[in-house]
Amino acid sequence: MPNYDYECPKCGHEFETYQPITDDPLTKCPQKGCRGKVQRLIGGGGGLLFKGSGFYITDYRSDNYKKAAKADSGASSSGGDSKSSGDKSSSSDSKSSTASPKSD
């Protein structure tokens, strides 16, 4: 619920109250003996309140970003797989070398 500031121009009493947005603004001064009409003041707002251990820019990444990051991490891990593909090429070289003498 928002916090609203009010002031009574008759007695000068300033106060704040928590009200739902759907409620009508207050009209009567709560001070005893004062029958003034209060006016709602324009406030600067409460600002942002950060509670908890913290917020990071990476907390709310889009799904597309996460997919791209997985693809990048997959590409870096496939660098480790290049050794196994290198082994395959060496085995294919050995096959071709054995194939060459048979064709002669």
PDB file as gemmi writes it, atoms N, CA and C in Angstrom:
CRYST1    1.000    1.000    1.000  90.00  90.00  90.00 P 1                      
ATOM      1  N   MET A   1       0.845  -1.185   0.000  1.00  0.00           N  
ATOM      2  CA  MET A   1       0.000   0.000   0.000  1.00  0.00           C  
ATOM      3  C   MET A   1       0.883   1.237   0.000  1.00  0.00           C  
ATOM      4  N   PRO A   2       0.470   2.231  -0.725  1.00  0.00           N  
ATOM      5  CA  PRO A   2       1.249   3.467  -0.775  1.00  0.00           C  
ATOM      6  C   PRO A   2       1.127   4.280   0.515  1.00  0.00           C  
ATOM      7  N   ASN A   3       2.117   5.086   0.728  1.00  0.00           N  
ATOM      8  CA  ASN A   3       2.178   5.990   1.861  1.00  0.00           C  
ATOM      9  C   ASN A   3       1.858   7.390   1.349  1.00  0.00           C  
ATOM     10  N   TYR A   4       0.846   8.035   1.914  1.00  0.00           N  
ATOM     11  CA  TYR A   4       0.445   9.365   1.475  1.00  0.00           C  
ATOM     12  C   TYR A   4       0.701  10.375   2.582  1.00  0.00           C  
ATOM     13  N   ASP A   5       1.164  11.549   2.193  1.00  0.00           N  
ATOM     14  CA  ASP A   5       1.383  12.663   3.119  1.00  0.00           C  
ATOM     15  C   ASP A   5       0.219  13.636   2.997  1.00  0.00           C  
ATOM     16  N   TYR A   6      -0.224  14.116   4.151  1.00  0.00           N  
ATOM     17  CA  TYR A   6      -1.314  15.089   4.198  1.00  0.00           C  
ATOM     18  C   TYR A   6      -0.897  16.268   5.054  1.00  0.00           C  
ATOM     19  N   GLU A   7      -1.557  17.423   4.798  1.00  0.00           N  
ATOM     20  CA  GLU A   7      -1.332  18.621   5.601  1.00  0.00           C  
ATOM     21  C   GLU A   7      -2.657  19.354   5.779  1.00  0.00           C  
ATOM     22  N   CYS A   8      -2.850  19.848   6.998  1.00  0.00           N  
ATOM     23  CA  CYS A   8      -4.035  20.648   7.287  1.00  0.00           C  
ATOM     24  C   CYS A   8      -3.631  22.126   7.204  1.00  0.00           C  
ATOM     25  N   PRO A   9      -4.205  22.868   6.270  1.00  0.00           N  
ATOM     26  CA  PRO A   9      -3.834  24.292   6.163  1.00  0.00           C  
ATOM     27  C   PRO A   9      -4.329  25.133   7.349  1.00  0.00           C  
ATOM     28  N   LYS A  10      -5.335  24.645   8.062  1.00  0.00           N  
ATOM     29  CA  LYS A  10      -5.903  25.401   9.177  1.00  0.00           C  
ATOM     30  C   LYS A  10      -4.981  25.367  10.393  1.00  0.00           C  
ATOM     31  N   CYS A  11      -4.532  24.152  10.805  1.00  0.00           N  
ATOM     32  CA  CYS A  11      -3.701  24.046  12.010  1.00  0.00           C  
ATOM     33  C   CYS A  11      -2.229  23.769  11.684  1.00  0.00           C  
ATOM     34  N   GLY A  12      -1.922  23.447  10.429  1.00  0.00           N  
ATOM     35  CA  GLY A  12      -0.541  23.189  10.041  1.00  0.00           C  
ATOM     36  C   GLY A  12      -0.051  21.781  10.348  1.00  0.00           C  
ATOM     37  N   HIS A  13      -0.950  20.921  10.805  1.00  0.00           N  
ATOM     38  CA  HIS A  13      -0.577  19.543  11.149  1.00  0.00           C  
ATOM     39  C   HIS A  13      -0.256  18.742   9.883  1.00  0.00           C  
ATOM     40  N   GLU A  14       0.920  18.122   9.886  1.00  0.00           N  
ATOM     41  CA  GLU A  14       1.308  17.242   8.780  1.00  0.00           C  
ATOM     42  C   GLU A  14       1.376  15.816   9.291  1.00  0.00           C  
ATOM     43  N   PHE A  15       0.891  14.891   8.499  1.00  0.00           N  
ATOM     44  CA  PHE A  15       0.920  13.474   8.876  1.00  0.00           C  
ATOM     45  C   PHE A  15       0.952  12.627   7.614  1.00  0.00           C  
ATOM     46  N   GLU A  16       1.283  11.362   7.821  1.00  0.00           N  
ATOM     47  CA  GLU A  16       1.274  10.423   6.704  1.00  0.00           C  
ATOM     48  C   GLU A  16       0.445   9.213   7.096  1.00  0.00           C  
ATOM     49  N   THR A  17      -0.116   8.587   6.091  1.00  0.00           N  
ATOM     50  CA  THR A  17      -0.943   7.411   6.331  1.00  0.00           C  
ATOM     51  C   THR A  17      -0.789   6.433   5.170  1.00  0.00           C  
ATOM     52  N   TYR A  18      -0.965   5.169   5.487  1.00  0.00           N  
ATOM     53  CA  TYR A  18      -0.945   4.124   4.471  1.00  0.00           C  
ATOM     54  C   TYR A  18      -2.375   3.860   4.035  1.00  0.00           C  
ATOM     55  N   GLN A  19      -2.602   3.954   2.721  1.00  0.00           N  
ATOM     56  CA  GLN A  19      -3.936   3.736   2.185  1.00  0.00           C  
ATOM     57  C   GLN A  19      -3.845   2.915   0.910  1.00  0.00           C  
ATOM     58  N   PRO A  20      -4.843   2.098   0.664  1.00  0.00           N  
ATOM     59  CA  PRO A  20      -4.901   1.455  -0.653  1.00  0.00           C  
ATOM     60  C   PRO A  20      -5.141   2.507  -1.738  1.00  0.00           C  
ATOM     61  N   ILE A  21      -4.682   2.221  -2.916  1.00  0.00           N  
ATOM     62  CA  ILE A  21      -4.843   3.171  -4.021  1.00  0.00           C  
ATOM     63  C   ILE A  21      -6.314   3.414  -4.315  1.00  0.00           C  
ATOM     64  N   THR A  22      -7.135   2.415  -4.077  1.00  0.00           N  
ATOM     65  CA  THR A  22      -8.556   2.527  -4.396  1.00  0.00           C  
ATOM     66  C   THR A  22      -9.334   3.385  -3.400  1.00  0.00           C  
ATOM     67  N   ASP A  23      -8.771   3.653  -2.226  1.00  0.00           N  
ATOM     68  CA  ASP A  23      -9.465   4.484  -1.235  1.00  0.00           C  
ATOM     69  C   ASP A  23      -9.474   5.947  -1.661  1.00  0.00           C  
ATOM     70  N   ASP A  24     -10.532   6.650  -1.239  1.00  0.00           N  
ATOM     71  CA  ASP A  24     -10.614   8.089  -1.491  1.00  0.00           C  
ATOM     72  C   ASP A  24      -9.636   8.816  -0.571  1.00  0.00           C  
ATOM     73  N   PRO A  25      -9.134   9.978  -1.000  1.00  0.00           N  
ATOM     74  CA  PRO A  25      -8.235  10.753  -0.127  1.00  0.00           C  
ATOM     75  C   PRO A  25      -8.946  11.186   1.151  1.00  0.00           C  
ATOM     76  N   LEU A  26      -8.171  11.324   2.218  1.00  0.00           N  
ATOM     77  CA  LEU A  26      -8.738  11.801   3.485  1.00  0.00           C  
ATOM     78  C   LEU A  26      -9.164  13.254   3.337  1.00  0.00           C  
ATOM     79  N   THR A  27     -10.167  13.667   4.135  1.00  0.00           N  
ATOM     80  CA  THR A  27     -10.655  15.044   4.051  1.00  0.00           C  
ATOM     81  C   THR A  27     -10.612  15.777   5.384  1.00  0.00           C  
ATOM     82  N   LYS A  28     -10.685  15.048   6.500  1.00  0.00           N  
ATOM     83  CA  LYS A  28     -10.756  15.701   7.809  1.00  0.00           C  
ATOM     84  C   LYS A  28      -9.434  15.581   8.543  1.00  0.00           C  
ATOM     85  N   CYS A  29      -9.061  16.634   9.242  1.00  0.00           N  
ATOM     86  CA  CYS A  29      -7.837  16.654  10.032  1.00  0.00           C  
ATOM     87  C   CYS A  29      -8.021  15.770  11.274  1.00  0.00           C  
ATOM     88  N   PRO A  30      -7.037  14.902  11.576  1.00  0.00           N  
ATOM     89  CA  PRO A  30      -7.164  14.020  12.737  1.00  0.00           C  
ATOM     90  C   PRO A  30      -6.833  14.694  14.074  1.00  0.00           C  
ATOM     91  N   GLN A  31      -6.337  15.930  14.055  1.00  0.00           N  
ATOM     92  CA  GLN A  31      -6.023  16.641  15.303  1.00  0.00           C  
ATOM     93  C   GLN A  31      -7.304  16.947  16.075  1.00  0.00           C  
ATOM     94  N   LYS A  32      -7.230  16.785  17.389  1.00  0.00           N  
ATOM     95  CA  LYS A  32      -8.391  17.091  18.232  1.00  0.00           C  
ATOM     96  C   LYS A  32      -8.667  18.590  18.196  1.00  0.00           C  
ATOM     97  N   GLY A  33      -9.925  18.932  18.033  1.00  0.00           N  
ATOM     98  CA  GLY A  33     -10.335  20.330  18.057  1.00  0.00           C  
ATOM     99  C   GLY A  33     -10.193  21.042  16.721  1.00  0.00           C  
ATOM    100  N   CYS A  34      -9.544  20.444  15.741  1.00  0.00           N  
ATOM    101  CA  CYS A  34      -9.383  21.072  14.428  1.00  0.00           C  
ATOM    102  C   CYS A  34     -10.425  20.491  13.476  1.00  0.00           C  
ATOM    103  N   ARG A  35     -11.076  21.355  12.759  1.00  0.00           N  
ATOM    104  CA  ARG A  35     -12.078  20.904  11.807  1.00  0.00           C  
ATOM    105  C   ARG A  35     -11.674  21.286  10.377  1.00  0.00           C  
ATOM    106  N   GLY A  36     -10.354  21.353  10.152  1.00  0.00           N  
ATOM    107  CA  GLY A  36      -9.863  21.747   8.829  1.00  0.00           C  
ATOM    108  C   GLY A  36      -9.919  20.600   7.827  1.00  0.00           C  
ATOM    109  N   LYS A  37      -9.887  20.990   6.554  1.00  0.00           N  
ATOM    110  CA  LYS A  37      -9.856  20.002   5.481  1.00  0.00           C  
ATOM    111  C   LYS A  37      -8.399  19.776   5.099  1.00  0.00           C  
ATOM    112  N   VAL A  38      -7.985  18.531   5.118  1.00  0.00           N  
ATOM    113  CA  VAL A  38      -6.594  18.218   4.785  1.00  0.00           C  
ATOM    114  C   VAL A  38      -6.410  18.134   3.273  1.00  0.00           C  
ATOM    115  N   GLN A  39      -5.186  18.396   2.860  1.00  0.00           N  
ATOM    116  CA  GLN A  39      -4.819  18.296   1.448  1.00  0.00           C  
ATOM    117  C   GLN A  39      -3.721  17.258   1.311  1.00  0.00           C  
ATOM    118  N   ARG A  40      -3.820  16.459   0.291  1.00  0.00           N  
ATOM    119  CA  ARG A  40      -2.775  15.466   0.028  1.00  0.00           C  
ATOM    120  C   ARG A  40      -1.579  16.180  -0.593  1.00  0.00           C  
ATOM    121  N   LEU A  41      -0.412  15.902  -0.043  1.00  0.00           N  
ATOM    122  CA  LEU A  41       0.812  16.507  -0.543  1.00  0.00           C  
ATOM    123  C   LEU A  41       1.428  15.624  -1.624  1.00  0.00           C  
ATOM    124  N   ILE A  42       2.164  16.255  -2.494  1.00  0.00           N  
ATOM    125  CA  ILE A  42       2.870  15.512  -3.528  1.00  0.00           C  
ATOM    126  C   ILE A  42       4.179  15.041  -2.918  1.00  0.00           C  
ATOM    127  N   GLY A  43       4.375  13.726  -2.915  1.00  0.00           N  
ATOM    128  CA  GLY A  43       5.577  13.158  -2.312  1.00  0.00           C  
ATOM    129  C   GLY A  43       6.579  12.717  -3.364  1.00  0.00           C  
ATOM    130  N   GLY A  44       7.791  12.528  -2.900  1.00  0.00           N  
ATOM    131  CA  GLY A  44       8.850  12.077  -3.792  1.00  0.00           C  
ATOM    132  C   GLY A  44       8.853  10.577  -3.982  1.00  0.00           C  
ATOM    133  N   GLY A  45       8.027   9.874  -3.250  1.00  0.00           N  
ATOM    134  CA  GLY A  45       7.978   8.422  -3.377  1.00  0.00           C  
ATOM    135  C   GLY A  45       8.961   7.768  -2.432  1.00  0.00           C  
ATOM    136  N   GLY A  46       8.819   6.493  -2.313  1.00  0.00           N  
ATOM    137  CA  GLY A  46       9.661   5.740  -1.391  1.00  0.00           C  
ATOM    138  C   GLY A  46      10.979   5.307  -1.997  1.00  0.00           C  
ATOM    139  N   GLY A  47      11.094   5.372  -3.317  1.00  0.00           N  
ATOM    140  CA  GLY A  47      12.318   4.903  -3.949  1.00  0.00           C  
ATOM    141  C   GLY A  47      12.376   3.390  -3.975  1.00  0.00           C  
ATOM    142  N   LEU A  48      13.520   2.871  -4.281  1.00  0.00           N  
ATOM    143  CA  LEU A  48      13.715   1.434  -4.339  1.00  0.00           C  
ATOM    144  C   LEU A  48      14.287   0.924  -3.034  1.00  0.00           C  
ATOM    145  N   LEU A  49      13.744  -0.147  -2.564  1.00  0.00           N  
ATOM    146  CA  LEU A  49      14.264  -0.788  -1.373  1.00  0.00           C  
ATOM    147  C   LEU A  49      14.822  -2.137  -1.783  1.00  0.00           C  
ATOM    148  N   PHE A  50      16.115  -2.331  -1.589  1.00  0.00           N  
ATOM    149  CA  PHE A  50      16.737  -3.596  -1.917  1.00  0.00           C  
ATOM    150  C   PHE A  50      16.860  -4.422  -0.656  1.00  0.00           C  
ATOM    151  N   LYS A  51      16.190  -5.538  -0.653  1.00  0.00           N  
ATOM    152  CA  LYS A  51      16.241  -6.441   0.490  1.00  0.00           C  
ATOM    153  C   LYS A  51      16.813  -7.768   0.022  1.00  0.00           C  
ATOM    154  N   GLY A  52      17.478  -8.445   0.888  1.00  0.00           N  
ATOM    155  CA  GLY A  52      18.027  -9.744   0.536  1.00  0.00           C  
ATOM    156  C   GLY A  52      19.521  -9.675   0.317  1.00  0.00           C  
ATOM    157  N   SER A  53      20.040 -10.725  -0.279  1.00  0.00           N  
ATOM    158  CA  SER A  53      21.490 -10.820  -0.448  1.00  0.00           C  
ATOM    159  C   SER A  53      22.004  -9.964  -1.590  1.00  0.00           C  
ATOM    160  N   GLY A  54      21.142  -9.551  -2.506  1.00  0.00           N  
ATOM    161  CA  GLY A  54      21.584  -8.684  -3.586  1.00  0.00           C  
ATOM    162  C   GLY A  54      20.925  -9.028  -4.900  1.00  0.00           C  
ATOM    163  N   PHE A  55      21.117  -8.153  -5.850  1.00  0.00           N  
ATOM    164  CA  PHE A  55      20.574  -8.330  -7.183  1.00  0.00           C  
ATOM    165  C   PHE A  55      21.710  -8.177  -8.164  1.00  0.00           C  
ATOM    166  N   TYR A  56      21.708  -9.019  -9.170  1.00  0.00           N  
ATOM    167  CA  TYR A  56      22.766  -8.987 -10.164  1.00  0.00           C  
ATOM    168  C   TYR A  56      22.151  -8.859 -11.546  1.00  0.00           C  
ATOM    169  N   ILE A  57      22.893  -8.285 -12.451  1.00  0.00           N  
ATOM    170  CA  ILE A  57      22.395  -8.076 -13.808  1.00  0.00           C  
ATOM    171  C   ILE A  57      22.085  -9.398 -14.498  1.00  0.00           C  
ATOM    172  N   THR A  58      22.755 -10.448 -14.075  1.00  0.00           N  
ATOM    173  CA  THR A  58      22.551 -11.752 -14.702  1.00  0.00           C  
ATOM    174  C   THR A  58      21.369 -12.514 -14.116  1.00  0.00           C  
ATOM    175  N   ASP A  59      20.704 -11.978 -13.109  1.00  0.00           N  
ATOM    176  CA  ASP A  59      19.587 -12.675 -12.479  1.00  0.00           C  
ATOM    177  C   ASP A  59      18.386 -12.815 -13.415  1.00  0.00           C  
ATOM    178  N   TYR A  60      18.180 -11.868 -14.276  1.00  0.00           N  
ATOM    179  CA  TYR A  60      16.971 -11.851 -15.091  1.00  0.00           C  
ATOM    180  C   TYR A  60      17.313 -11.816 -16.580  1.00  0.00           C  
ATOM    181  N   ARG A  61      18.205 -12.681 -17.004  1.00  0.00           N  
ATOM    182  CA  ARG A  61      18.575 -12.747 -18.420  1.00  0.00           C  
ATOM    183  C   ARG A  61      17.446 -13.374 -19.228  1.00  0.00           C  
ATOM    184  N   SER A  62      17.354 -12.997 -20.508  1.00  0.00           N  
ATOM    185  CA  SER A  62      16.331 -13.564 -21.380  1.00  0.00           C  
ATOM    186  C   SER A  62      16.690 -14.996 -21.761  1.00  0.00           C  
ATOM    187  N   ASP A  63      15.692 -15.712 -22.231  1.00  0.00           N  
ATOM    188  CA  ASP A  63      15.909 -17.099 -22.635  1.00  0.00           C  
ATOM    189  C   ASP A  63      16.864 -17.182 -23.822  1.00  0.00           C  
ATOM    190  N   ASN A  64      16.768 -16.213 -24.735  1.00  0.00           N  
ATOM    191  CA  ASN A  64      17.668 -16.211 -25.893  1.00  0.00           C  
ATOM    192  C   ASN A  64      19.118 -16.058 -25.453  1.00  0.00           C  
ATOM    193  N   TYR A  65      19.347 -15.215 -24.465  1.00  0.00           N  
ATOM    194  CA  TYR A  65      20.704 -15.021 -23.963  1.00  0.00           C  
ATOM    195  C   TYR A  65      21.228 -16.308 -23.338  1.00  0.00           C  
ATOM    196  N   LYS A  66      20.373 -16.977 -22.565  1.00  0.00           N  
ATOM    197  CA  LYS A  66      20.787 -18.223 -21.917  1.00  0.00           C  
ATOM    198  C   LYS A  66      21.117 -19.294 -22.943  1.00  0.00           C  
ATOM    199  N   LYS A  67      20.321 -19.367 -24.027  1.00  0.00           N  
ATOM    200  CA  LYS A  67      20.587 -20.348 -25.081  1.00  0.00           C  
ATOM    201  C   LYS A  67      21.917 -20.053 -25.764  1.00  0.00           C  
ATOM    202  N   ALA A  68      22.180 -18.774 -26.041  1.00  0.00           N  
ATOM    203  CA  ALA A  68      23.441 -18.388 -26.677  1.00  0.00           C  
ATOM    204  C   ALA A  68      24.617 -18.695 -25.762  1.00  0.00           C  
ATOM    205  N   ALA A  69      24.441 -18.484 -24.473  1.00  0.00           N  
ATOM    206  CA  ALA A  69      25.518 -18.768 -23.525  1.00  0.00           C  
ATOM    207  C   ALA A  69      25.800 -20.271 -23.473  1.00  0.00           C  
ATOM    208  N   LYS A  70      24.752 -21.085 -23.540  1.00  0.00           N  
ATOM    209  CA  LYS A  70      24.954 -22.537 -23.558  1.00  0.00           C  
ATOM    210  C   LYS A  70      25.674 -22.956 -24.835  1.00  0.00           C  
ATOM    211  N   ALA A  71      25.319 -22.331 -25.956  1.00  0.00           N  
ATOM    212  CA  ALA A  71      25.972 -22.659 -27.222  1.00  0.00           C  
ATOM    213  C   ALA A  71      27.449 -22.281 -27.163  1.00  0.00           C  
ATOM    214  N   ASP A  72      27.758 -21.142 -26.563  1.00  0.00           N  
ATOM    215  CA  ASP A  72      29.155 -20.712 -26.422  1.00  0.00           C  
ATOM    216  C   ASP A  72      29.923 -21.656 -25.515  1.00  0.00           C  
ATOM    217  N   SER A  73      29.298 -22.073 -24.424  1.00  0.00           N  
ATOM    218  CA  SER A  73      29.991 -22.992 -23.516  1.00  0.00           C  
ATOM    219  C   SER A  73      30.148 -24.354 -24.173  1.00  0.00           C  
ATOM    220  N   GLY A  74      29.208 -24.733 -25.016  1.00  0.00           N  
ATOM    221  CA  GLY A  74      29.317 -25.983 -25.754  1.00  0.00           C  
ATOM    222  C   GLY A  74      30.444 -25.921 -26.766  1.00  0.00           C  
ATOM    223  N   ALA A  75      30.656 -24.769 -27.393  1.00  0.00           N  
ATOM    224  CA  ALA A  75      31.731 -24.602 -28.371  1.00  0.00           C  
ATOM    225  C   ALA A  75      33.085 -24.664 -27.686  1.00  0.00           C  
ATOM    226  N   SER A  76      33.179 -24.112 -26.484  1.00  0.00           N  
ATOM    227  CA  SER A  76      34.456 -24.158 -25.773  1.00  0.00           C  
ATOM    228  C   SER A  76      34.751 -25.560 -25.281  1.00  0.00           C  
ATOM    229  N   SER A  77      33.717 -26.324 -24.932  1.00  0.00           N  
ATOM    230  CA  SER A  77      33.948 -27.702 -24.501  1.00  0.00           C  
ATOM    231  C   SER A  77      34.231 -28.585 -25.702  1.00  0.00           C  
ATOM    232  N   SER A  78      33.745 -28.220 -26.884  1.00  0.00           N  
ATOM    233  CA  SER A  78      34.042 -29.025 -28.069  1.00  0.00           C  
ATOM    234  C   SER A  78      35.495 -28.848 -28.471  1.00  0.00           C  
ATOM    235  N   GLY A  79      36.158 -27.809 -27.977  1.00  0.00           N  
ATOM    236  CA  GLY A  79      37.596 -27.650 -28.195  1.00  0.00           C  
ATOM    237  C   GLY A  79      38.335 -28.809 -27.578  1.00  0.00           C  
ATOM    238  N   GLY A  80      37.832 -29.338 -26.468  1.00  0.00           N  
ATOM    239  CA  GLY A  80      38.418 -30.511 -25.836  1.00  0.00           C  
ATOM    240  C   GLY A  80      38.150 -31.752 -26.678  1.00  0.00           C  
ATOM    241  N   ASP A  81      37.066 -31.737 -27.435  1.00  0.00           N  
ATOM    242  CA  ASP A  81      36.726 -32.863 -28.290  1.00  0.00           C  
ATOM    243  C   ASP A  81      37.571 -32.888 -29.557  1.00  0.00           C  
ATOM    244  N   SER A  82      38.265 -31.795 -29.858  1.00  0.00           N  
ATOM    245  CA  SER A  82      39.067 -31.751 -31.079  1.00  0.00           C  
ATOM    246  C   SER A  82      40.186 -32.771 -31.023  1.00  0.00           C  
ATOM    247  N   LYS A  83      40.634 -33.140 -29.830  1.00  0.00           N  
ATOM    248  CA  LYS A  83      41.656 -34.181 -29.700  1.00  0.00           C  
ATOM    249  C   LYS A  83      41.110 -35.504 -30.194  1.00  0.00           C  
ATOM    250  N   SER A  84      39.876 -35.801 -29.811  1.00  0.00           N  
ATOM    251  CA  SER A  84      39.293 -37.058 -30.241  1.00  0.00           C  
ATOM    252  C   SER A  84      39.055 -37.038 -31.743  1.00  0.00           C  
ATOM    253  N   SER A  85      38.675 -35.862 -32.294  1.00  0.00           N  
ATOM    254  CA  SER A  85      38.504 -35.783 -33.741  1.00  0.00           C  
ATOM    255  C   SER A  85      39.856 -35.867 -34.422  1.00  0.00           C  
ATOM    256  N   GLY A  86      40.893 -35.388 -33.743  1.00  0.00           N  
ATOM    257  CA  GLY A  86      42.243 -35.529 -34.289  1.00  0.00           C  
ATOM    258  C   GLY A  86      42.643 -36.989 -34.314  1.00  0.00           C  
ATOM    259  N   ASP A  87      42.221 -37.749 -33.309  1.00  0.00           N  
ATOM    260  CA  ASP A  87      42.502 -39.178 -33.277  1.00  0.00           C  
ATOM    261  C   ASP A  87      41.806 -39.876 -34.435  1.00  0.00           C  
ATOM    262  N   LYS A  88      40.596 -39.422 -34.737  1.00  0.00           N  
ATOM    263  CA  LYS A  88      39.857 -40.019 -35.832  1.00  0.00           C  
ATOM    264  C   LYS A  88      40.562 -39.767 -37.159  1.00  0.00           C  
ATOM    265  N   SER A  89      41.089 -38.553 -37.311  1.00  0.00           N  
ATOM    266  CA  SER A  89      41.757 -38.250 -38.572  1.00  0.00           C  
ATOM    267  C   SER A  89      43.040 -39.060 -38.701  1.00  0.00           C  
ATOM    268  N   SER A  90      43.728 -39.290 -37.578  1.00  0.00           N  
ATOM    269  CA  SER A  90      44.938 -40.099 -37.653  1.00  0.00           C  
ATOM    270  C   SER A  90      44.591 -41.539 -37.968  1.00  0.00           C  
ATOM    271  N   SER A  91      43.455 -42.018 -37.468  1.00  0.00           N  
ATOM    272  CA  SER A  91      43.052 -43.383 -37.772  1.00  0.00           C  
ATOM    273  C   SER A  91      42.616 -43.482 -39.230  1.00  0.00           C  
ATOM    274  N   SER A  92      42.003 -42.440 -39.743  1.00  0.00           N  
ATOM    275  CA  SER A  92      41.622 -42.468 -41.146  1.00  0.00           C  
ATOM    276  C   SER A  92      42.860 -42.375 -42.028  1.00  0.00           C  
ATOM    277  N   ASP A  93      43.903 -41.674 -41.527  1.00  0.00           N  
ATOM    278  CA  ASP A  93      45.159 -41.609 -42.277  1.00  0.00           C  
ATOM    279  C   ASP A  93      45.791 -42.993 -42.344  1.00  0.00           C  
ATOM    280  N   SER A  94      45.715 -43.725 -41.230  1.00  0.00           N  
ATOM    281  CA  SER A  94      46.299 -45.056 -41.226  1.00  0.00           C  
ATOM    282  C   SER A  94      45.524 -45.983 -42.157  1.00  0.00           C  
ATOM    283  N   LYS A  95      44.205 -45.771 -42.237  1.00  0.00           N  
ATOM    284  CA  LYS A  95      43.402 -46.587 -43.145  1.00  0.00           C  
ATOM    285  C   LYS A  95      43.748 -46.271 -44.591  1.00  0.00           C  
ATOM    286  N   SER A  96      43.938 -44.980 -44.860  1.00  0.00           N  
ATOM    287  CA  SER A  96      44.262 -44.615 -46.236  1.00  0.00           C  
ATOM    288  C   SER A  96      45.648 -45.096 -46.624  1.00  0.00           C  
ATOM    289  N   SER A  97      46.541 -45.115 -45.639  1.00  0.00           N  
ATOM    290  CA  SER A  97      47.881 -45.616 -45.943  1.00  0.00           C  
ATOM    291  C   SER A  97      47.872 -47.117 -46.201  1.00  0.00           C  
ATOM    292  N   THR A  98      47.007 -47.821 -45.488  1.00  0.00           N  
ATOM    293  CA  THR A  98      46.895 -49.263 -45.739  1.00  0.00           C  
ATOM    294  C   THR A  98      46.134 -49.498 -47.027  1.00  0.00           C  
ATOM    295  N   ALA A  99      45.249 -48.572 -47.379  1.00  0.00           N  
ATOM    296  CA  ALA A  99      44.496 -48.728 -48.605  1.00  0.00           C  
ATOM    297  C   ALA A  99      45.391 -48.476 -49.825  1.00  0.00           C  
ATOM    298  N   SER A 100      46.342 -47.580 -49.686  1.00  0.00           N  
ATOM    299  CA  SER A 100      47.213 -47.231 -50.803  1.00  0.00           C  
ATOM    300  C   SER A 100      48.046 -48.407 -51.264  1.00  0.00           C  
ATOM    301  N   PRO A 101      48.696 -49.117 -50.345  1.00  0.00           N  
ATOM    302  CA  PRO A 101      49.519 -50.237 -50.831  1.00  0.00           C  
ATOM    303  C   PRO A 101      48.683 -51.322 -51.488  1.00  0.00           C  
ATOM    304  N   LYS A 102      47.471 -51.512 -51.056  1.00  0.00           N  
ATOM    305  CA  LYS A 102      46.637 -52.554 -51.670  1.00  0.00           C  
ATOM    306  C   LYS A 102      46.281 -52.187 -53.099  1.00  0.00           C  
ATOM    307  N   SER A 103      46.098 -50.885 -53.353  1.00  0.00           N  
ATOM    308  CA  SER A 103      45.727 -50.465 -54.705  1.00  0.00           C  
ATOM    309  C   SER A 103      46.913 -50.556 -55.654  1.00  0.00           C  
ATOM    310  N   ASP A 104      48.141 -50.618 -55.187  1.00  0.00           N  
ATOM    311  CA  ASP A 104      49.322 -50.707 -56.064  1.00  0.00           C  
ATOM    312  C   ASP A 104      49.494 -52.012 -56.647  1.00  0.00           C  
TER     313      ASP A 104                                                      
END                                                                             
